[in-house]
Amino acid sequence: MTAYTPSQLTQYLTHISHPPVSSSAPRTLSLLSSLQTRQLCTIPFESLSLHYSPTRLVSLSPDALFAKMVANPSGRRGGYCMENNTFFGCVLRGFGYEVLSVGGRVSHETTGRRDGGWAGWSHMVNLVRVEGGRRYLVDVGFGGDGPCCPIPLERRGEGGVVFGGVAPQELRLEWKSLSRHTDPEQRVWVYSHRESRYAEWVEAYCFTEVEFFAEDFAIMNMATMTLRESYFVQTVLAQRFMLEEEEDLPDQEGGGQGTFGGTSDGENGPRAVGVMILHNDLVKRRIADKVEVLTVLKSEEDRAAALKRYFKIELGEEELRGIRDLPTELRGDGGHTDQVQKIGKVNDVRKIEGQV
């Protein structure tokens, strides 16, 4: 599998404002956690290439992903699950981690349907082994409800492993069977989240420890970027986690600029405290248990300005022309909302941010 070069890794660390990492440094859990946090806070989970592009096609080539996410004059671009996790897997291999890329199924519960149903293979995660041999789930491609830290693969009994997410959110990983399994001996890993300890758990996705090849993800990626019922085809989306120092970002022009605080090791490392979300015509901020609508976008000019302000993404003229005449275009006449509601009925499988 591909690993980025030392030169590329240096560029990456600068891009995410991470302190230098020595080539002889041990591949510890704390370093992995620090890299994941800064990745999530810098490189967004987004679907812009399916709307603001002449081709509306997505490449999973490691070189193409590096050019898009690090060496991109448009700013801090990201991608959806297969893009971000392919990219981050190459980063971690470059730093010496053992990375296993696997496929996942997304639960119907992400859309509020508690029918025990699961979509087909449409998600990607990385399983990463740290110094000492322990393996962790590392996912930088599921948006605001995804894990913001490595979660250990521990085959415990009922209830699994529970970890804190962005407070008061809780995360859980279980080794269990699914109601749809016809073989009672089948088991998979199930990742769940809940808004607080008092809320109900939402099963988000499941995965196995069977390695997927690049050819497998190519087929999954084709469906995600081309099918009319794909959530990402229907939705203009950008999400990123927020560091503690960024809490005042929406309230001041130019806020959140510059180098982030924190170190690469130990308890004083960077900590995510919230999520910034652009979803179609809304920009929202979620910190603790509070969700605040920051602005309603009425035109493509509004959306381009919001991407620049809140995500440091500055789309070029050719990219901006790519959304013209698409159902997701903001025209300022209400047409976008009506059309998205119509096509939204087609897809009730992957509305990841529906509850926010």
C-alpha positions in Angstrom: 0.0 0.0 0.0 1.1 3.6 -0.7 2.9 5.7 1.9 3.7 9.4 1.5 7.4 10.4 1.3 9.2 12.3 4.0 9.0 15.5 1.9 5.2 15.1 1.6 4.9 14.4 5.3 6.7 17.6 6.1 4.3 19.5 3.9 1.4 17.7 5.6 2.5 18.6 9.1 2.9 22.2 8.1 -0.6 22.2 6.5 -2.3 20.8 9.7 -0.1 23.0 12.0 1.4 20.0 13.7 4.8 20.1 15.4 7.6 18.2 13.5 7.7 14.4 14.0 11.2 12.8 14.2 11.7 9.8 11.9 12.9 7.9 14.9 10.0 8.8 17.1 8.0 5.8 18.4 4.6 5.2 16.7 2.6 5.8 19.9 -1.1 6.2 20.5 -0.6 9.8 21.6 1.0 10.7 18.3 -1.7 8.9 16.4 -4.4 10.8 18.4 -2.7 14.1 17.8 -2.4 13.5 14.1 -6.1 12.5 13.9 -7.3 15.5 15.8 -5.4 18.0 13.7 -6.5 16.2 10.5 -10.2 16.4 11.6 -9.9 20.1 12.5 -8.0 21.1 9.2 -9.1 18.7 6.4 -12.9 18.8 6.2 -15.4 16.0 5.4 -17.0 17.4 2.3 -18.7 16.7 -1.0 -17.7 19.8 -3.0 -16.1 18.0 -5.9 -19.4 16.5 -6.8 -21.0 20.0 -7.2 -18.2 22.5 -7.9 -16.3 20.7 -10.7 -16.4 20.5 -14.5 -16.3 16.7 -14.3 -17.9 16.0 -10.8 -15.6 12.9 -10.5 -13.5 11.9 -7.5 -10.1 10.2 -7.7 -8.7 8.0 -4.9 -5.2 8.1 -6.3 -2.8 9.0 -3.4 -1.0 11.6 -5.5 -4.3 13.2 -6.6 -5.5 13.3 -3.0 -2.3 14.9 -1.8 -2.6 17.5 -4.5 -6.2 18.2 -3.5 -5.8 18.3 0.3 -2.3 19.7 0.9 -0.9 21.3 -2.3 -4.2 23.0 -3.3 -4.4 26.8 -4.0 -8.1 26.6 -3.2 -7.2 26.2 0.5 -8.2 23.5 3.0 -10.0 21.0 0.8 -11.0 17.5 2.0 -13.4 14.9 0.7 -15.8 12.1 1.7 -14.9 8.9 3.6 -12.9 7.1 0.9 -11.0 10.2 0.0 -10.1 11.3 3.6 -9.4 7.8 4.9 -7.3 6.8 1.8 -5.3 10.0 2.3 -4.8 9.6 6.0 -3.9 5.9 5.6 -1.0 7.0 3.3 0.0 9.6 5.9 0.1 7.0 8.7 2.0 4.5 6.7 4.6 7.2 5.9 5.0 7.7 9.7 5.6 4.0 10.1 2.2 2.8 11.3 0.7 -0.5 10.2 -2.6 0.4 8.5 -5.3 -2.0 7.4 -8.1 -0.4 5.2 -11.5 -2.0 5.4 -15.0 -1.4 4.1 -18.1 -0.6 6.1 -21.9 -0.6 5.9 -23.9 2.4 7.1 -26.9 1.8 9.3 -30.4 3.0 8.5 -30.4 4.4 12.1 -28.4 7.4 10.7 -31.6 8.5 9.1 -33.9 7.8 12.1 -35.1 4.4 10.8 -34.7 1.8 13.6 -35.6 -1.2 11.4 -32.3 -3.1 11.8 -31.4 -2.3 8.2 -28.0 -1.6 6.7 -26.8 -0.1 3.4 -24.4 -1.9 1.1 -20.6 -1.4 1.3 -20.3 2.4 1.1 -17.9 3.4 3.9 -14.2 3.1 4.5 -12.2 3.1 7.8 -8.6 2.3 8.8 -7.5 -0.1 11.5 -4.1 1.1 12.8 -1.6 -0.9 15.0 0.4 1.2 17.4 3.6 0.4 19.3 2.9 -2.6 21.5 0.7 -4.3 19.0 -2.8 -3.0 19.9 -5.1 -2.2 17.0 -7.4 0.9 16.8 -10.3 2.1 14.7 -9.2 5.4 13.1 -11.9 7.1 10.9 -11.5 10.7 9.6 -14.3 10.4 7.1 -17.7 10.3 8.9 -18.3 13.9 9.7 -19.4 15.3 13.1 -20.8 12.0 14.4 -17.6 10.1 13.5 -14.9 9.1 16.1 -12.6 12.0 17.0 -10.0 9.7 18.6 -8.6 6.2 18.0 -10.9 3.5 19.5 -9.4 0.2 20.6 -10.7 -3.0 19.0 -11.5 -4.9 22.2 -13.9 -7.9 22.0 -15.7 -7.3 25.2 -19.1 -8.5 26.2 -22.4 -6.6 26.0 -22.0 -2.9 25.9 -18.6 -2.9 24.2 -16.1 -0.1 24.7 -17.4 3.4 25.5 -15.4 6.5 24.9 -16.0 10.2 25.2 -16.4 12.1 21.9 -16.9 15.9 21.6 -18.5 16.4 25.1 -21.1 15.5 26.0 -21.2 13.0 23.1 -20.3 9.4 23.8 -18.9 6.8 21.3 -19.1 3.0 21.4 -17.5 0.1 19.6 -19.0 -3.4 19.9 -18.1 -6.9 18.5 -21.6 -8.3 17.9 -24.0 -10.0 15.4 -26.5 -8.1 13.4 -30.2 -8.8 13.3 -30.0 -9.4 9.6 -27.3 -12.1 9.9 -28.6 -15.6 9.0 -25.6 -17.2 10.5 -25.8 -16.7 14.3 -22.0 -17.1 14.6 -21.3 -14.0 12.4 -19.8 -11.0 14.1 -18.8 -7.5 13.0 -17.6 -4.4 14.7 -20.4 -1.9 15.2 -19.6 1.8 15.8 -22.3 3.8 17.6 -22.7 7.3 19.0 -25.1 9.2 21.2 -25.5 12.9 22.0 -25.1 12.4 25.8 -25.2 9.6 28.4 -28.9 10.3 28.6 -29.7 9.8 24.9 -30.3 6.7 22.9 -27.5 5.1 21.1 -27.5 5.4 17.3 -25.7 2.5 15.4 -23.8 4.4 12.7 -21.8 1.8 10.8 -20.3 -1.7 11.0 -17.1 -3.1 9.5 -15.0 -6.3 9.6 -11.3 -6.9 9.7 -11.1 -8.2 6.1 -8.8 -6.1 4.1 -10.3 -4.2 1.1 -8.1 -3.6 -1.9 -7.9 -0.4 -4.0 -10.1 -2.2 -6.6 -12.8 -2.7 -4.0 -12.9 1.0 -3.0 -12.9 2.0 -6.7 -16.2 0.2 -7.2 -17.6 1.8 -4.0 -16.4 5.2 -5.0 -18.0 4.9 -8.4 -21.4 4.4 -6.8 -20.9 7.1 -4.3 -20.0 9.8 -6.8 -22.4 8.9 -9.6 -25.7 7.4 -8.4 -28.5 9.9 -8.3 -29.6 8.6 -4.9 -26.2 9.1 -3.3 -26.3 11.4 -0.3 -23.2 13.2 -1.5 -24.6 13.8 -5.0 -27.7 15.3 -3.4 -26.0 17.4 -0.7 -23.5 20.2 -0.6 -21.7 19.4 2.6 -18.6 20.5 4.5 -17.8 19.6 8.1 -14.8 19.9 10.3 -14.1 19.6 14.0 -13.1 22.6 16.0 -10.2 23.0 18.4 -10.6 24.7 21.8 -8.9 27.8 20.6 -11.5 28.3 17.8 -14.7 28.6 19.8 -15.0 32.3 18.9 -14.4 31.7 15.2 -17.9 32.7 14.0 -18.0 35.9 16.0 -15.1 37.7 14.5 -13.8 38.3 11.0 -10.6 36.4 10.4 -11.1 34.4 13.6 -9.4 31.1 13.9 -6.4 32.0 11.7 -2.9 31.0 12.4 -1.2 28.2 14.3 -3.2 26.0 16.5 -2.2 25.3 20.1 -1.3 22.0 21.7 1.5 19.5 21.4 2.0 16.2 19.6 2.1 14.1 22.8 0.6 13.8 26.2 -2.6 15.0 27.9 -1.9 18.6 26.7 -2.3 17.6 23.1 -5.0 19.2 20.8 -8.6 18.7 21.8 -11.7 18.9 19.6 -14.6 20.8 21.3 -17.1 21.3 18.5 -18.1 20.8 14.9 -18.6 23.3 12.1 -21.1 22.3 9.5 -22.2 23.6 6.1 -25.2 21.7 5.0 -26.8 22.9 1.7 -28.1 26.4 2.6 -27.2 26.4 6.4 -24.0 27.0 8.4 -24.2 25.5 11.9 -21.9 25.2 14.8 -22.2 22.5 17.4 -20.4 23.0 20.7 -21.3 20.8 23.7 -25.0 20.2 23.5 -25.8 23.5 21.7 -26.4 23.7 18.0 -26.4 27.2 16.6 -27.4 28.3 13.1 -24.9 30.9 12.2 -26.2 31.9 8.8 -28.7 31.0 6.1 -27.3 31.0 2.6 -29.4 32.4 -0.2 -27.1 32.4 -3.2 -24.0 30.7 -4.5 -22.1 33.9 -3.6 -23.2 33.4 0.0 -22.1 29.8 0.0 -18.7 30.6 -1.5 -18.2 33.3 1.1 -19.1 30.8 3.9 -16.7 28.2 2.6 -14.0 30.8 2.7 -14.8 32.1 6.1 -15.5 29.0 8.1 -13.5 26.4 6.2 -10.7 28.4 4.5 -11.8 27.0 1.1 -11.7 29.5 -1.8 -13.2 27.9 -4.9 -12.0 29.1 -8.4 -14.2 30.4 -11.1 -14.2 27.2 -13.1 -15.2 25.3 -9.9 -17.9 27.8 -9.2 -19.3 27.4 -12.7 -19.6 23.6 -12.2 -22.7 23.8 -10.0 -24.8 25.8 -12.5 -28.1 24.2 -13.3 -27.6 21.4 -10.8 -30.5 20.7 -8.3 -28.1 21.7 -5.5 -27.4 25.2 -6.9 -28.5 28.1 -4.6 -30.4 30.4 -6.9 -31.9 32.8 -4.3 -35.5 31.9 -5.5 -36.2 28.9 -3.2 -35.7 26.5 -6.1 -32.9 24.7 -4.4 -34.8 23.8 -1.3 -37.8 22.5 -3.3 -35.7 20.4 -5.6 -33.6 18.9 -2.9 -36.7 18.0 -0.9 -38.0 16.1 -4.0 -34.8 14.2 -4.6 -34.3 13.7 -0.9 -37.2 11.3 -0.9 -35.2 9.0 -3.1 -32.4 8.7 -0.5 -33.1 7.8 3.1 -29.9 5.7 3.6 -27.0 8.1 4.3 -28.3 11.3 5.8 -25.4 11.5 8.2 -26.2 14.9 9.7 -30.0 14.7 9.6 -30.3 15.1 13.4 -28.2 18.2 13.4 
